[in-house]
């Protein structure tokens, strides 16, 4: 579970820098990484290194999610700005 969470988290961070559909992929992978990371972190009997890796997956997944959300906000602001410039 931890490996999956880490793969999803770093995939979200990577997808945040990709062109057009990358921001939406980053949002989805970030949410999935946070969920998987929280499930893995909640296993109290797991060794400490596994729980730290799960916490890292949650952190990196959150960063990927925030980067993707920032790109969505920038795109919406750009569309609004273009709309205000056009006559009519």
Rosetta blueprint (number, residue, H / E / L):
1 X L
2 X H
3 X H
4 X H
5 X H
6 X H
7 X H
8 X H
9 X H
10 X H
11 X H
12 X H
13 X H
14 X H
15 X H
16 X L
17 X L
18 X L
19 X L
20 X L
21 X L
22 X H
23 X H
24 X H
25 X H
26 X H
27 X H
28 X H
29 X H
30 X H
31 X H
32 X H
33 X H
34 X H
35 X H
36 X H
37 X H
38 X H
39 X H
40 X H
41 X H
42 X L
43 X L
44 X L
45 X L
46 X L
47 X L
48 X H
49 X H
50 X H
51 X H
52 X H
53 X H
54 X H
55 X H
56 X H
57 X H
58 X H
59 X H
60 X H
61 X H
62 X H
63 X H
64 X H
65 X H
66 X H
67 X H
68 X H
69 X H
70 X H
71 X H
72 X H
73 X H
74 X H
75 X H
76 X H
77 X H
78 X H
79 X H
80 X H
81 X H
82 X H
83 X H
84 X H
85 X H
86 X L
87 X L
88 X L
